[in-house]
Amino acid sequence: MSFEDAFRSVEEIDGWLTPQQARLLYERAARLSPGARIVEIGSHHGRSTIVLAKAAPEAEIVAIDPYAKGDEYRDVLTEEDVRTSDLERFEANLELAGVRARVRHVHDFSTDAVRGFEDEIDLLYIDGAHDLRTAFADIRNWGALVREGGTMLIHDSFSSVGVTLAELVALFFAGRFRYVGRSRTLAEYRREHVSWAGRLPNAALQAAQLPWFARNVLVKVALVGRARPLARLLGHQDEVFPY
């Protein structure tokens, strides 16, 4: 199946994944060998899950999401209602896309689900909670399971303050992940040994993204403060936070 066909099946599904980011997910999953393992942290309504499943039809897909209450629903639904609503949409979207039987959903928080999970991961996609503590734990604990030569993709990089700080602490000078690049806020890392001599250049490549991070933070402040002209001046054309 081509990327275009795969993306058509998720275009109407809610989610914060641009077509370019979806293509990056698709291409990294499509090159995996049969029997490879893909772990996704944060599935929401299944937009990224379906792209991964269609790109790698012979891979094992593990989707981790507790479907906990979101702030946007706080005054509308009970916590149990939100969990049920989002989970039902996730299940229905996977069923409609024809990939439900291939996805193993772990209904738990990523920080708990990692306990006892000892299998190597070929492709890790992190789009879970964005606070520093959780993002750092996901990168450190789940990242440790990525095989040599495997890929780790992190959404909301250089956009979310918590995620970016977690990357700075866990990855800027790390000796086991090399920064490859990004598609807007989707950063790609490859699991490989980074020598002491190579760590400074690796950190510098990531640090070069910090001005763009500052721009994204200013855009968010402008949107929250209803200063849309400032957001437009910074190159942001809609009312959705940068992703």
C-alpha positions as CSV (number, residue, x, y, z in Angstrom):
1,M,0.0,0.0,0.0
2,S,1.3,3.5,-0.9
3,F,1.5,6.3,1.6
4,E,-1.1,8.2,-0.2
5,D,-3.6,5.3,0.2
6,A,-2.7,4.9,3.8
7,F,-3.1,8.6,4.6
8,R,-6.5,8.8,2.8
9,S,-7.7,6.3,5.4
10,V,-6.9,8.6,8.3
11,E,-7.5,12.1,6.9
12,E,-10.8,12.5,8.7
13,I,-9.5,11.1,12.1
14,D,-8.8,13.7,14.8
15,G,-5.1,14.0,15.7
16,W,-2.1,16.2,15.7
17,L,-0.1,14.6,12.9
18,T,0.6,16.5,9.7
19,P,0.7,14.8,6.4
20,Q,4.5,15.2,6.3
21,Q,4.9,13.7,9.8
22,A,2.6,10.9,8.8
23,R,4.8,10.2,5.8
24,L,7.9,10.1,8.0
25,L,6.2,7.5,10.3
26,Y,5.1,5.5,7.2
27,E,8.5,5.5,5.6
28,R,10.3,4.4,8.8
29,A,7.8,1.6,9.4
30,A,7.7,0.5,5.8
31,R,11.4,-0.4,5.8
32,L,11.1,-2.7,8.7
33,S,11.6,-6.5,8.3
34,P,8.7,-8.9,8.8
35,G,8.2,-9.7,12.5
36,A,9.5,-6.3,13.6
37,R,8.1,-4.6,16.7
38,I,6.6,-1.1,16.7
39,V,5.6,0.6,19.9
40,E,3.4,3.7,20.0
41,I,3.0,5.7,23.1
42,G,-0.2,7.8,22.8
43,S,-2.7,6.7,20.2
44,H,-5.7,9.1,20.7
45,H,-8.2,8.2,18.0
46,G,-5.8,6.0,16.0
47,R,-4.5,8.4,13.3
48,S,-0.8,7.5,13.7
49,T,-1.6,3.9,14.7
50,I,-3.3,3.2,11.4
51,V,-0.5,4.8,9.4
52,L,2.0,2.5,11.2
53,A,-0.1,-0.6,10.8
54,K,-0.7,0.0,7.1
55,A,3.0,0.8,6.4
56,A,4.2,-2.4,8.1
57,P,1.5,-5.1,7.6
58,E,3.8,-7.9,8.9
59,A,5.0,-6.0,12.0
60,E,3.7,-6.3,15.6
61,I,2.0,-3.1,16.7
62,V,1.7,-2.3,20.3
63,A,-0.3,0.8,21.1
64,I,-0.1,2.2,24.6
65,D,-2.8,4.7,25.8
66,P,-4.7,4.9,29.1
67,Y,-7.4,7.1,27.6
68,A,-7.4,9.3,30.7
69,K,-9.4,12.5,31.1
70,G,-8.3,15.5,29.0
71,D,-8.5,19.1,30.2
72,E,-10.7,20.1,27.3
73,Y,-13.5,17.8,28.5
74,R,-13.2,18.7,32.2
75,D,-16.5,20.6,32.3
76,V,-18.4,18.4,29.9
77,L,-17.9,14.7,30.6
78,T,-16.9,12.6,33.5
79,E,-13.5,11.0,33.5
80,E,-15.1,7.6,32.8
81,D,-17.1,9.1,29.9
82,V,-14.0,10.5,28.2
83,R,-12.1,7.3,28.5
84,T,-14.9,5.3,27.0
85,S,-15.6,7.9,24.3
86,D,-12.0,8.1,23.1
87,L,-11.4,4.4,23.4
88,E,-14.5,3.6,21.4
89,R,-13.4,6.0,18.6
90,F,-10.0,4.4,18.6
91,E,-11.4,0.9,18.3
92,A,-13.9,1.9,15.7
93,N,-11.3,3.7,13.6
94,L,-9.0,0.7,13.6
95,E,-11.8,-1.6,12.8
96,L,-12.9,0.6,9.8
97,A,-9.3,0.7,8.6
98,G,-9.1,-3.1,8.7
99,V,-6.2,-3.2,11.2
100,R,-7.8,-3.8,14.5
101,A,-6.8,-7.5,14.7
102,R,-3.1,-6.5,14.2
103,V,-2.9,-3.9,17.0
104,R,-2.3,-4.9,20.6
105,H,-3.7,-2.1,22.8
106,V,-2.2,-1.7,26.2
107,H,-4.7,0.2,28.3
108,D,-2.3,1.7,30.8
109,F,0.0,4.6,31.4
110,S,3.4,4.3,29.6
111,T,5.3,4.7,32.8
112,D,3.5,1.6,34.2
113,A,3.3,-0.4,31.0
114,V,7.1,-0.4,30.6
115,R,7.5,-2.6,33.7
116,G,8.0,-6.1,32.6
117,F,8.2,-5.2,28.9
118,E,11.6,-6.7,27.9
119,D,11.3,-7.2,24.1
120,E,13.4,-5.2,21.8
121,I,11.7,-2.4,19.8
122,D,12.5,-1.7,16.2
123,L,10.5,1.5,15.9
124,L,9.4,3.6,18.9
125,Y,6.9,6.5,18.5
126,I,6.5,8.7,21.6
127,D,3.5,11.1,21.7
128,G,2.4,10.6,25.3
129,A,2.1,13.0,28.2
130,H,4.1,16.2,27.6
131,D,5.2,17.0,31.1
132,L,8.9,16.8,31.8
133,R,8.7,13.9,34.2
134,T,6.7,11.6,31.9
135,A,8.4,12.6,28.7
136,F,11.8,12.0,30.3
137,A,10.7,8.6,31.7
138,D,9.4,7.6,28.2
139,I,12.6,8.5,26.5
140,R,14.8,6.9,29.1
141,N,12.9,3.7,29.8
142,W,11.2,2.9,26.5
143,G,14.2,4.3,24.6
144,A,16.4,1.7,26.4
145,L,14.5,-1.0,24.6
146,V,15.1,0.3,21.1
147,R,17.5,-2.1,19.3
148,E,20.8,-1.0,17.9
149,G,20.0,0.7,14.5
150,G,16.4,1.2,15.5
151,T,14.4,4.4,15.3
152,M,12.9,6.6,18.0
153,L,10.4,9.3,16.9
154,I,9.3,12.0,19.4
155,H,6.3,14.2,18.7
156,D,6.0,17.8,20.0
157,S,9.8,18.1,20.1
158,F,11.0,21.7,20.1
159,S,7.5,22.8,20.7
160,S,6.3,21.4,24.1
161,V,8.4,22.8,27.0
162,G,8.2,19.5,28.9
163,V,9.2,17.3,25.9
164,T,12.0,19.7,24.8
165,L,13.5,19.8,28.3
166,A,13.3,16.0,28.5
167,E,15.2,15.8,25.2
168,L,17.8,18.2,26.4
169,V,18.4,16.2,29.6
170,A,18.1,12.7,28.1
171,L,19.4,13.1,24.5
172,F,21.5,16.2,23.8
173,F,24.7,14.7,25.1
174,A,23.6,11.0,25.1
175,G,25.9,8.3,24.0
176,R,23.3,6.0,22.5
177,F,21.0,8.1,20.3
178,R,22.0,10.2,17.3
179,Y,19.8,13.0,16.2
180,V,18.7,12.6,12.5
181,G,16.4,15.5,11.9
182,R,12.7,16.6,12.3
183,S,9.5,17.1,10.4
184,R,8.2,20.2,12.2
185,T,7.7,18.9,15.7
186,L,8.4,15.2,15.0
187,A,12.1,14.6,15.8
188,E,13.9,11.4,14.7
189,Y,16.7,9.7,16.6
190,R,18.6,6.6,15.6
191,R,19.9,4.1,18.2
192,E,23.6,3.9,17.8
193,H,26.8,4.4,19.8
194,V,27.8,8.1,19.8
195,S,31.5,8.5,20.7
196,W,32.6,11.2,23.1
197,A,34.0,13.1,20.2
198,G,30.6,12.9,18.4
199,R,28.5,14.0,21.3
200,L,29.2,17.7,21.0
201,P,28.2,17.8,17.3
202,N,25.2,15.7,18.1
203,A,24.2,18.2,20.8
204,A,24.9,21.1,18.5
205,L,22.5,19.8,15.8
206,Q,19.7,19.6,18.5
207,A,20.6,23.0,20.0
208,A,20.2,24.5,16.5
209,Q,16.5,23.7,16.8
210,L,16.1,25.9,19.9
211,P,15.4,29.2,18.1
212,W,12.5,27.4,16.4
213,F,11.4,26.1,19.8
214,A,11.4,29.7,21.1
215,R,9.3,30.7,18.2
216,N,6.8,28.0,18.9
217,V,6.5,29.0,22.6
218,L,5.9,32.6,21.5
219,V,3.2,31.5,19.1
220,K,1.5,29.6,21.9
221,V,1.7,32.6,24.2
222,A,0.2,34.8,21.5
223,L,-2.6,32.4,20.8
224,V,-3.5,32.0,24.5
225,G,-3.3,35.8,24.9
226,R,-5.5,36.3,21.8
227,A,-2.7,38.2,20.1
228,R,-3.2,36.6,16.7
229,P,-1.4,39.3,14.7
230,L,1.8,38.4,16.6
231,A,1.3,34.7,15.8
232,R,0.9,35.6,12.2
233,L,4.0,37.7,12.3
234,L,5.8,34.7,13.5
235,G,4.6,32.7,10.5
236,H,1.7,30.9,12.2
237,Q,-1.4,31.0,10.0
238,D,-4.1,29.2,12.0
239,E,-5.4,29.1,15.6
240,V,-4.1,25.6,16.4
241,F,-0.9,25.3,18.6
242,P,2.2,24.4,16.5
243,Y,2.6,20.7,15.9
